[in-house]
Amino acid sequence: MSGAGRPSSHDAILLIGFGGPEAPDEIRPFLDRVLKGRPVQRERYEEVVHHYEILGGRSPYNELTRRLAEGLRAEMRRCGSYLPVVIGLRNAAPGIDDAIAALARHGARRVLGFILSAFRCEASWERYQSEVAQACAASGPAALTIVYPDPWHHEPRFIAAVADRVGEAMAQMSAPDAAAAELIFTVHSIPVAMGGRKTYVRQSRESAGLVAQAVGRENWTLAFQSRSGSPRDPWLEPDIRDAIVANSKPKIVIPIGFLCDHVEVLYDLDVEAAAGARAAGITIVRAATVGDHPRFVELMAEIVAGNRASED
């Protein structure tokens, strides 16, 4: 593997993610943290609670992130590195502040912060960095230095991992449907006015195009999902539900904007979007998220070993 065996300039790795509830009694406290300071109608709040209840009262996000962390530890050990890998979540335990405090107590000074998002905008990148900076400032005089990887959305191992998930989805279809299927790549919608929108869309399109090329398909679309907020505000489109029914072709939906399953994948795609496809008589298969795919874990380990990071 490229980068294996080289000394890292970091003394710890912090995986930074969104988080999710792991039991029914955690749903409302979780949503309260997510929605703090945002004017959300009570009807919409209860609707999202119900989404989690439909999914069994929990999200697999935290568990899948722990599996990803363990996969990274194992790959690093294979390459001769034994740096600690710590998880910090914005909206669940272990929190970002707890993770930073633990790293400081154990003497870490230069930490690689790996935000679990392939595409960068204010919501998916800068807000996480801001919370990490606040936690570092609160950790005491021996403040940590957090460095972040350069963009990796186009890296061959990430593209190969997503392409492999697409291949697995194709294998679930009949041969005629697989041959005719349109690929729909989906990422979380954001407000048109949000900072970093152009970068977010550009990176999303670049990754989708590379994956489509890797699986030998020219017929693909980038769609957006899970919009929220005021209906008066413009958000990125087309919506995934509209993209699915835009024509009668079979569809493979690839949640390339999500590294592991949580409610936006399990409800918005597997329940809501799938119901719309059935009503329209359209065959649809949802590709799995990347998760702890070996190629993606290798990429993470390569970034750790290769020192390809900045403090931006």
VOKOLPA-838809 format. One line per field, with one value per residue (C-alpha): x, y negated, z negated; residue in three letters. Coordinates in steps of 0.02 Angstrom, whole numbers. Layout:
<nodes>
u: X;... $
v: Y;... $
w: Z;... $
resn: ALA;... $
</nodes>
This chain:
<nodes>
u: 0;65;118;138;286;320;321;166;181;24;15;-170;-318;-488;-635;-765;-945;-1126;-1187;-1357;-1472;-1442;-1603;-1781;-1754;-1608;-1708;-1779;-1619;-1525;-1645;-1639;-1450;-1463;-1597;-1534;-1560;-1658;-1843;-1920;-2107;-2166;-2255;-2092;-2001;-2126;-2118;-1931;-1957;-2076;-1946;-1828;-1968;-2003;-1819;-1825;-1792;-1608;-1479;-1334;-1222;-1122;-1097;-1041;-920;-846;-823;-737;-621;-577;-546;-428;-335;-314;-250;-129;-64;-38;70;166;76;-6;-74;-233;-395;-528;-708;-790;-973;-1065;-1232;-1202;-1079;-932;-943;-811;-770;-750;-638;-527;-514;-464;-331;-260;-254;-156;-27;-78;-17;-40;-198;-264;-448;-539;-713;-825;-885;-817;-887;-855;-969;-1014;-1130;-1022;-852;-837;-962;-865;-702;-780;-838;-667;-583;-698;-664;-477;-485;-580;-459;-332;-164;-88;-202;-200;-157;-286;-240;-359;-334;-330;-486;-497;-664;-573;-446;-442;-474;-631;-693;-655;-750;-906;-892;-887;-1048;-1127;-1074;-1154;-1316;-1312;-1294;-1462;-1552;-1602;-1479;-1594;-1631;-1447;-1401;-1534;-1517;-1483;-1364;-1427;-1295;-1368;-1298;-1379;-1463;-1406;-1474;-1421;-1357;-1246;-1060;-959;-1105;-1004;-864;-989;-1076;-913;-838;-999;-1007;-824;-840;-1001;-923;-770;-877;-987;-831;-763;-919;-930;-1088;-1121;-1302;-1299;-1377;-1331;-1483;-1509;-1605;-1663;-1691;-1763;-1791;-1913;-1999;-1975;-1786;-1711;-1610;-1508;-1610;-1664;-1739;-1704;-1891;-1912;-1755;-1815;-1980;-1909;-1911;-1962;-1787;-1733;-1630;-1479;-1473;-1298;-1291;-1115;-1134;-1154;-1010;-1122;-1306;-1413;-1590;-1563;-1516;-1627;-1787;-1771;-1707;-1759;-1934;-1990;-1900;-1928;-2115;-2120;-2030;-2151;-2301;-2228;-2189;-2002;-1873;-1751;-1602;-1506;-1318;-1240;-1142;-952;-939;-785;-752;-570;-522;-590;-502;-341;-364;-387;-229;-135;-188;-128;40;64;48;-64;-148;-164;-227;-358 $
v: 0;-172;-263;-107;-104;-291;-378;-482;-659;-631;-550;-507;-496;-574;-510;-649;-607;-658;-525;-447;-377;-197;-168;-236;-344;-430;-489;-651;-705;-671;-776;-914;-924;-919;-1053;-1168;-1348;-1300;-1345;-1177;-1151;-1025;-925;-901;-856;-718;-658;-628;-541;-425;-390;-325;-224;-141;-95;-8;-159;-173;-218;-103;-255;-244;-57;-70;-210;-99;38;-86;-138;42;76;-73;-13;160;90;-26;118;218;75;63;-87;-83;-260;-275;-299;-394;-434;-604;-631;-797;-735;-575;-495;-497;-683;-786;-878;-713;-643;-799;-799;-615;-644;-791;-687;-553;-676;-690;-851;-835;-743;-699;-745;-637;-710;-572;-664;-651;-817;-984;-1130;-1230;-1095;-943;-1017;-1189;-1160;-1006;-1102;-1240;-1119;-1036;-1206;-1252;-1086;-1109;-1284;-1216;-1073;-1179;-1263;-1112;-1136;-1006;-1044;-964;-938;-884;-781;-861;-819;-633;-619;-578;-455;-288;-182;-280;-269;-82;-53;-143;-55;112;67;24;193;279;186;234;416;404;360;467;459;352;231;216;181;46;-31;-216;-261;-394;-459;-548;-669;-770;-926;-1093;-1271;-1356;-1501;-1392;-1425;-1302;-1251;-1258;-1153;-1028;-1005;-999;-866;-764;-768;-725;-571;-514;-531;-430;-291;-285;-272;-134;-28;-68;-173;-338;-355;-433;-574;-670;-697;-771;-708;-741;-929;-1016;-1195;-1323;-1274;-1454;-1434;-1358;-1198;-1095;-992;-876;-786;-599;-559;-661;-589;-410;-438;-552;-402;-219;-145;-33;-131;-97;-227;-257;-360;-421;-568;-453;-346;-238;-208;-323;-388;-485;-322;-197;-300;-431;-306;-132;-181;-346;-345;-159;-181;-313;-196;-54;-169;-218;-37;-71;59;-12;59;-41;-16;4;-138;-123;-87;13;73;131;9;-139;-82;-67;-246;-308;-218;-289;-465;-435;-366;-489;-647;-724;-847;-1030;-1138;-1224 $
w: 0;44;-113;-221;-336;-333;-501;-538;-604;-710;-880;-875;-755;-792;-689;-690;-649;-666;-788;-815;-950;-1001;-1101;-1097;-1252;-1165;-1014;-1085;-1176;-1015;-912;-1041;-1019;-829;-821;-958;-904;-748;-733;-688;-693;-822;-688;-593;-755;-794;-615;-631;-799;-709;-574;-708;-788;-620;-612;-781;-892;-851;-720;-672;-642;-804;-790;-610;-657;-792;-662;-548;-689;-726;-543;-536;-692;-616;-450;-539;-646;-487;-424;-589;-665;-836;-850;-953;-856;-953;-904;-935;-886;-873;-934;-1032;-1152;-1148;-1113;-1026;-1188;-1283;-1147;-1146;-1335;-1335;-1202;-1301;-1461;-1371;-1307;-1126;-1045;-856;-806;-633;-629;-502;-473;-409;-254;-78;-18;-99;-139;-293;-362;-323;-364;-442;-583;-637;-633;-737;-871;-875;-894;-1038;-1124;-1103;-1177;-1327;-1356;-1450;-1420;-1331;-1182;-1044;-865;-750;-568;-432;-273;-103;1;36;127;290;219;311;157;111;290;295;132;196;365;274;182;350;418;268;304;488;437;347;510;657;800;910;768;722;903;919;746;722;581;464;344;195;67;-72;-4;-74;-56;105;-2;-112;-115;-12;99;260;188;117;285;383;270;272;462;478;368;452;624;572;498;652;759;647;672;858;856;943;887;714;616;458;346;173;24;-154;-137;-289;-344;-277;-114;-59;-51;107;80;202;326;403;255;255;261;420;499;472;563;699;818;812;814;669;543;434;295;227;65;104;-15;-166;-229;-338;-367;-472;-461;-300;-215;-306;-306;-170;-41;-97;-155;-78;90;112;84;221;340;304;332;501;547;555;504;378;284;155;150;-21;-98;-99;-286;-329;-153;-146;-7;-106;-264;-164;-104;-282;-337;-188;-236;-414;-354;-212;-316;-183;-300;-342;-484;-372 $
resn: MET;SER;GLY;ALA;GLY;ARG;PRO;SER;SER;HIS;ASP;ALA;ILE;LEU;LEU;ILE;GLY;PHE;GLY;GLY;PRO;GLU;ALA;PRO;ASP;GLU;ILE;ARG;PRO;PHE;LEU;ASP;ARG;VAL;LEU;LYS;GLY;ARG;PRO;VAL;GLN;ARG;GLU;ARG;TYR;GLU;GLU;VAL;VAL;HIS;HIS;TYR;GLU;ILE;LEU;GLY;GLY;ARG;SER;PRO;TYR;ASN;GLU;LEU;THR;ARG;ARG;LEU;ALA;GLU;GLY;LEU;ARG;ALA;GLU;MET;ARG;ARG;CYS;GLY;SER;TYR;LEU;PRO;VAL;VAL;ILE;GLY;LEU;ARG;ASN;ALA;ALA;PRO;GLY;ILE;ASP;ASP;ALA;ILE;ALA;ALA;LEU;ALA;ARG;HIS;GLY;ALA;ARG;ARG;VAL;LEU;GLY;PHE;ILE;LEU;SER;ALA;PHE;ARG;CYS;GLU;ALA;SER;TRP;GLU;ARG;TYR;GLN;SER;GLU;VAL;ALA;GLN;ALA;CYS;ALA;ALA;SER;GLY;PRO;ALA;ALA;LEU;THR;ILE;VAL;TYR;PRO;ASP;PRO;TRP;HIS;HIS;GLU;PRO;ARG;PHE;ILE;ALA;ALA;VAL;ALA;ASP;ARG;VAL;GLY;GLU;ALA;MET;ALA;GLN;MET;SER;ALA;PRO;ASP;ALA;ALA;ALA;ALA;GLU;LEU;ILE;PHE;THR;VAL;HIS;SER;ILE;PRO;VAL;ALA;MET;GLY;GLY;ARG;LYS;THR;TYR;VAL;ARG;GLN;SER;ARG;GLU;SER;ALA;GLY;LEU;VAL;ALA;GLN;ALA;VAL;GLY;ARG;GLU;ASN;TRP;THR;LEU;ALA;PHE;GLN;SER;ARG;SER;GLY;SER;PRO;ARG;ASP;PRO;TRP;LEU;GLU;PRO;ASP;ILE;ARG;ASP;ALA;ILE;VAL;ALA;ASN;SER;LYS;PRO;LYS;ILE;VAL;ILE;PRO;ILE;GLY;PHE;LEU;CYS;ASP;HIS;VAL;GLU;VAL;LEU;TYR;ASP;LEU;ASP;VAL;GLU;ALA;ALA;ALA;GLY;ALA;ARG;ALA;ALA;GLY;ILE;THR;ILE;VAL;ARG;ALA;ALA;THR;VAL;GLY;ASP;HIS;PRO;ARG;PHE;VAL;GLU;LEU;MET;ALA;GLU;ILE;VAL;ALA;GLY;ASN;ARG;ALA;SER;GLU;ASP $
</nodes>
